[in-house]
């Protein structure tokens, strides 16, 4: 169970969002929407523990994630804007590295690539991949490495229609197995029964520290 | 521990495939050293006296040249996010990347240094000391440099800043590295120098990884 309470995010001394909260149980998904710059990526990085919170708490199964950040992160997939593909390594080597780092058997690599139609490109250096193919390689990481919480930042960007459906299916499978997903997207993505979170509702009001407040 | 060697292996594979960077540092080391006799004249006596110092300075600069990319590519392509989030502790990831960096750039310089020393007419009595001192000191250069590389990751023109940050920290290595060669040629032996270089290596190996890891976490914020 993932719960966020009263989250506030401050970037460059500006409040991006404030007072944000939600609660997700096993198998549920949260669709984060909002205009550009409303903090969708910041929210996901914050939930991944990569970004410090200005205020509020994130609870994973009832305990604050900061209590044991390393343990929390082993159960989390973070898919950011960047695809973390090394151009000099082949498609399979790229995925095998991350799988190995997470202690996942090498046999899981090829089926994961196949689920996003990359099995034919496995031995191709990643430098030859198109933007959409690189995105699929990043998504294949989700299929290869088990994790109960998926934080996906615009997962379907650059994907063709067929692979948008493949990624929707992957998220549905993950949820069916009791996984949680927080997905930010401004393009249509099918997430049945997903909770919605519009960051425009939590927009900050200007600068973080009003002049009349003494803040060091 | 498996993850540690995976990171070492990946960085070595990247260094080998992308060819350039680590090879360039070695080439810079060799070419720069070769320029000195052309610049200050070929008198063997002068070269022999200055040789050890020249080699050490060139080694420092060559390592610096290769440091900028240590975390930069991982930062730019998003790998750093995933490396920090991976089950392997961040300081061990840093240590693994330093080890790979040393194997790709430091070790080839250790092997080349005695040849360059002969070219600089260094007393053969100092060659062993030079090699051993380099072997002890080049990993320290990678480790200390990792702190600077982590602090400047994501900064524009990070390379210049990196140089200014790291060069002063290299001074002890330079003093005792060049001193080791001097001492073994002059006679008294360089045992003390080696011990200090070893101590510097141990200190860097324990202190630099957590410091660089903290800097990387901060860079991702």
HADDOCK unambig.tbl for C-alpha pairs under 7 A between the chains (distance, minus, plus):
assign (segid A and resid 50 and name CA) (segid B and resid 220 and name CA) 6.68 0.50 0.50
assign (segid A and resid 50 and name CA) (segid B and resid 221 and name CA) 6.22 0.50 0.50
assign (segid A and resid 51 and name CA) (segid B and resid 221 and name CA) 4.86 0.50 0.50
assign (segid A and resid 70 and name CA) (segid B and resid 87 and name CA) 6.74 0.50 0.50
assign (segid A and resid 73 and name CA) (segid B and resid 85 and name CA) 5.90 0.50 0.50
assign (segid A and resid 74 and name CA) (segid B and resid 86 and name CA) 6.61 0.50 0.50
assign (segid A and resid 74 and name CA) (segid B and resid 87 and name CA) 5.79 0.50 0.50
assign (segid A and resid 82 and name CA) (segid B and resid 77 and name CA) 5.81 0.50 0.50
assign (segid A and resid 82 and name CA) (segid B and resid 78 and name CA) 5.06 0.50 0.50
assign (segid A and resid 83 and name CA) (segid B and resid 77 and name CA) 6.60 0.50 0.50
assign (segid A and resid 83 and name CA) (segid B and resid 78 and name CA) 6.30 0.50 0.50
assign (segid A and resid 84 and name CA) (segid B and resid 77 and name CA) 4.93 0.50 0.50
assign (segid A and resid 84 and name CA) (segid B and resid 78 and name CA) 4.66 0.50 0.50
assign (segid A and resid 84 and name CA) (segid B and resid 79 and name CA) 4.44 0.50 0.50
assign (segid A and resid 85 and name CA) (segid B and resid 77 and name CA) 6.88 0.50 0.50
assign (segid A and resid 88 and name CA) (segid B and resid 14 and name CA) 6.39 0.50 0.50
assign (segid A and resid 88 and name CA) (segid B and resid 17 and name CA) 6.16 0.50 0.50
assign (segid A and resid 88 and name CA) (segid B and resid 18 and name CA) 6.57 0.50 0.50
assign (segid A and resid 97 and name CA) (segid B and resid 6 and name CA) 6.91 0.50 0.50
assign (segid A and resid 100 and name CA) (segid B and resid 3 and name CA) 6.82 0.50 0.50
assign (segid A and resid 101 and name CA) (segid B and resid 3 and name CA) 4.85 0.50 0.50
assign (segid A and resid 101 and name CA) (segid B and resid 6 and name CA) 6.90 0.50 0.50
assign (segid A and resid 101 and name CA) (segid B and resid 86 and name CA) 6.86 0.50 0.50
assign (segid A and resid 102 and name CA) (segid B and resid 86 and name CA) 6.66 0.50 0.50
assign (segid A and resid 102 and name CA) (segid B and resid 87 and name CA) 6.33 0.50 0.50
